[in-house]
Amino acid sequence: MSYEAFHNELRDTRLPLNNGAGSMPAVGFGTLFRDPGTTTEAVKYALETGFRHFDCAERYRNEDKVGDAFQQVFAAGNIRRQEVFITTKLWNTNHRPERVRPAFEASCQRLHVDYIDCYLIHTPFAFQAGDDQDPRDVFGHVIYDRETTLLDTWRALENLVEEGRCRSIGLSDITLEALKLIVEVARIKPSVVQIESHPYLPEWEMLEFCKQHGIIVLAFAPLGHGMEPNLLEDPVITGIAHSVQKTAAQVALAWAVQRGTAFLTTSATPGRIRENFDIETLAHRAMREIKDEISTRIRFNSVVETGVPGFIPRKK
């Protein structure tokens, strides 16, 4: 059975933002590294490879190193700031409305940029406000801020858009039910929702709702994060990969873009960075097989339940 890939520009796919503020490259590069010391070189290499969408966060504690890469590459003159889509995220300890702007400005400063293309609420959970990113009580339990609602925080993000400080706003690690509540009352609708998604967690219902509202689904862990059960060893994926002479990772990433989502991959290894960028369109038959023949369903990251990140990338 043949699944010929068509040589095309799938990796150049851009998804329009619903507020008219341009578009997001579907192929994105995440910046959470186990060793933060690899950040600057990895981001520079990703830019040189062709990545034009970078996902950052104050919680990753390396925005300054990402910013160094941007500064060096933009100063060299081959790539301009306006060609790069930069996302960063508000951490849980800064959900109180009065803390949102200072957190946003601090991210801009660390990233060496004067605007952000997309600002996301990292998780829908407000933690105790303060400088400790992981506030715990004496028993080791997270201390939540029960007085600040997600809508309170969302209103503060809407203000940033209205003042021109960021082009678009969105949510991360959120359930469909919680998303619906925000969409219902938002002055400025979410443009982007970042969630874990891959062939073992396709989130079709979320994707359908987001498409109805023009919201981009941005998939993290699109390769299943190298955890067990290993998505990249799934016989459906490896069978298609063998047929089209691509890697299992390239098949899973092409699937993500073709079904209408954006994705984020992370690596500090040049070969892996190139591999993750070099995707090509799959035949309809291959897309259908991934949808119909893969029945494994698993979530690898429990952050959606607690607001506490559930995994950190393994070194590649």
NORPESUL-V306173 format. One record per residue. N is the residue number from 0. RES is the residue in three letters. NEAR is the number of other ideal C-beta (glycine too) atoms within 8 Angstrom. Layout:
# NORPESUL-V306173
{{N | RES | NEAR} {N | RES | NEAR}}
This chain:
# NORPESUL-V306173
{{0 | MET | 4} {1 | SER | 4} {2 | TYR | 11} {3 | GLU | 6} {4 | ALA | 12} {5 | PHE | 7} {6 | HIS | 4} {7 | ASN | 6} {8 | GLU | 5} {9 | LEU | 11} {10 | ARG | 10} {11 | ASP | 7} {12 | THR | 10} {13 | ARG | 8} {14 | LEU | 10} {15 | PRO | 7} {16 | LEU | 15} {17 | ASN | 9} {18 | ASN | 10} {19 | GLY | 5} {20 | ALA | 8} {21 | GLY | 8} {22 | SER | 7} {23 | MET | 16} {24 | PRO | 13} {25 | ALA | 13} {26 | VAL | 16} {27 | GLY | 17} {28 | PHE | 13} {29 | GLY | 9} {30 | THR | 15} {31 | LEU | 8} {32 | PHE | 13} {33 | ARG | 6} {34 | ASP | 7} {35 | PRO | 9} {36 | GLY | 5} {37 | THR | 9} {38 | THR | 13} {39 | THR | 11} {40 | GLU | 9} {41 | ALA | 13} {42 | VAL | 15} {43 | LYS | 11} {44 | TYR | 10} {45 | ALA | 12} {46 | LEU | 12} {47 | GLU | 7} {48 | THR | 10} {49 | GLY | 6} {50 | PHE | 13} {51 | ARG | 9} {52 | HIS | 14} {53 | PHE | 14} {54 | ASP | 14} {55 | CYS | 13} {56 | ALA | 12} {57 | GLU | 15} {58 | ARG | 10} {59 | TYR | 11} {60 | ARG | 6} {61 | ASN | 10} {62 | GLU | 14} {63 | ASP | 8} {64 | LYS | 12} {65 | VAL | 16} {66 | GLY | 12} {67 | ASP | 10} {68 | ALA | 14} {69 | PHE | 15} {70 | GLN | 9} {71 | GLN | 10} {72 | VAL | 12} {73 | PHE | 10} {74 | ALA | 6} {75 | ALA | 7} {76 | GLY | 4} {77 | ASN | 4} {78 | ILE | 8} {79 | ARG | 6} {80 | ARG | 7} {81 | GLN | 4} {82 | GLU | 6} {83 | VAL | 12} {84 | PHE | 11} {85 | ILE | 12} {86 | THR | 17} {87 | THR | 13} {88 | LYS | 13} {89 | LEU | 14} {90 | TRP | 12} {91 | ASN | 12} {92 | THR | 13} {93 | ASN | 12} {94 | HIS | 16} {95 | ARG | 12} {96 | PRO | 9} {97 | GLU | 5} {98 | ARG | 11} {99 | VAL | 16} {100 | ARG | 10} {101 | PRO | 8} {102 | ALA | 12} {103 | PHE | 14} {104 | GLU | 8} {105 | ALA | 9} {106 | SER | 13} {107 | CYS | 12} {108 | GLN | 7} {109 | ARG | 11} {110 | LEU | 15} {111 | HIS | 8} {112 | VAL | 10} {113 | ASP | 3} {114 | TYR | 9} {115 | ILE | 15} {116 | ASP | 12} {117 | CYS | 16} {118 | TYR | 14} {119 | LEU | 14} {120 | ILE | 14} {121 | HIS | 12} {122 | THR | 11} {123 | PRO | 10} {124 | PHE | 8} {125 | ALA | 12} {126 | PHE | 16} {127 | GLN | 9} {128 | ALA | 10} {129 | GLY | 6} {130 | ASP | 4} {131 | ASP | 7} {132 | GLN | 9} {133 | ASP | 7} {134 | PRO | 10} {135 | ARG | 8} {136 | ASP | 6} {137 | VAL | 3} {138 | PHE | 5} {139 | GLY | 5} {140 | HIS | 6} {141 | VAL | 10} {142 | ILE | 9} {143 | TYR | 9} {144 | ASP | 11} {145 | ARG | 5} {146 | GLU | 3} {147 | THR | 11} {148 | THR | 6} {149 | LEU | 12} {150 | LEU | 9} {151 | ASP | 11} {152 | THR | 16} {153 | TRP | 12} {154 | ARG | 10} {155 | ALA | 11} {156 | LEU | 15} {157 | GLU | 12} {158 | ASN | 10} {159 | LEU | 14} {160 | VAL | 14} {161 | GLU | 7} {162 | GLU | 6} {163 | GLY | 5} {164 | ARG | 9} {165 | CYS | 13} {166 | ARG | 11} {167 | SER | 13} {168 | ILE | 15} {169 | GLY | 16} {170 | LEU | 14} {171 | SER | 12} {172 | ASP | 13} {173 | ILE | 12} {174 | THR | 7} {175 | LEU | 9} {176 | GLU | 6} {177 | ALA | 11} {178 | LEU | 15} {179 | LYS | 9} {180 | LEU | 10} {181 | ILE | 13} {182 | VAL | 11} {183 | GLU | 6} {184 | VAL | 6} {185 | ALA | 10} {186 | ARG | 4} {187 | ILE | 9} {188 | LYS | 10} {189 | PRO | 12} {190 | SER | 14} {191 | VAL | 17} {192 | VAL | 15} {193 | GLN | 14} {194 | ILE | 14} {195 | GLU | 12} {196 | SER | 15} {197 | HIS | 14} {198 | PRO | 13} {199 | TYR | 12} {200 | LEU | 11} {201 | PRO | 10} {202 | GLU | 9} {203 | TRP | 6} {204 | GLU | 7} {205 | MET | 13} {206 | LEU | 14} {207 | GLU | 8} {208 | PHE | 12} {209 | CYS | 13} {210 | LYS | 9} {211 | GLN | 6} {212 | HIS | 9} {213 | GLY | 9} {214 | ILE | 15} {215 | ILE | 13} {216 | VAL | 14} {217 | LEU | 17} {218 | ALA | 15} {219 | PHE | 13} {220 | ALA | 12} {221 | PRO | 13} {222 | LEU | 12} {223 | GLY | 15} {224 | HIS | 10} {225 | GLY | 7} {226 | MET | 8} {227 | GLU | 3} {228 | PRO | 10} {229 | ASN | 9} {230 | LEU | 13} {231 | LEU | 12} {232 | GLU | 9} {233 | ASP | 14} {234 | PRO | 6} {235 | VAL | 11} {236 | ILE | 16} {237 | THR | 11} {238 | GLY | 8} {239 | ILE | 14} {240 | ALA | 13} {241 | HIS | 7} {242 | SER | 10} {243 | VAL | 13} {244 | GLN | 6} {245 | LYS | 10} {246 | THR | 7} {247 | ALA | 12} {248 | ALA | 11} {249 | GLN | 14} {250 | VAL | 16} {251 | ALA | 16} {252 | LEU | 15} {253 | ALA | 15} {254 | TRP | 13} {255 | ALA | 15} {256 | VAL | 16} {257 | GLN | 10} {258 | ARG | 9} {259 | GLY | 8} {260 | THR | 13} {261 | ALA | 17} {262 | PHE | 14} {263 | LEU | 13} {264 | THR | 12} {265 | THR | 9} {266 | SER | 9} {267 | ALA | 9} {268 | THR | 7} {269 | PRO | 7} {270 | GLY | 6} {271 | ARG | 9} {272 | ILE | 15} {273 | ARG | 9} {274 | GLU | 10} {275 | ASN | 13} {276 | PHE | 12} {277 | ASP | 8} {278 | ILE | 12} {279 | GLU | 13} {280 | THR | 9} {281 | LEU | 14} {282 | ALA | 10} {283 | HIS | 6} {284 | ARG | 8} {285 | ALA | 14} {286 | MET | 12} {287 | ARG | 8} {288 | GLU | 10} {289 | ILE | 14} {290 | LYS | 8} {291 | ASP | 6} {292 | GLU | 7} {293 | ILE | 11} {294 | SER | 4} {295 | THR | 7} {296 | ARG | 5} {297 | ILE | 7} {298 | ARG | 7} {299 | PHE | 11} {300 | ASN | 13} {301 | SER | 8} {302 | VAL | 11} {303 | VAL | 11} {304 | GLU | 4} {305 | THR | 7} {306 | GLY | 11} {307 | VAL | 8} {308 | PRO | 7} {309 | GLY | 7} {310 | PHE | 9} {311 | ILE | 6} {312 | PRO | 10} {313 | ARG | 7} {314 | LYS | 6} {315 | LYS | 7}}
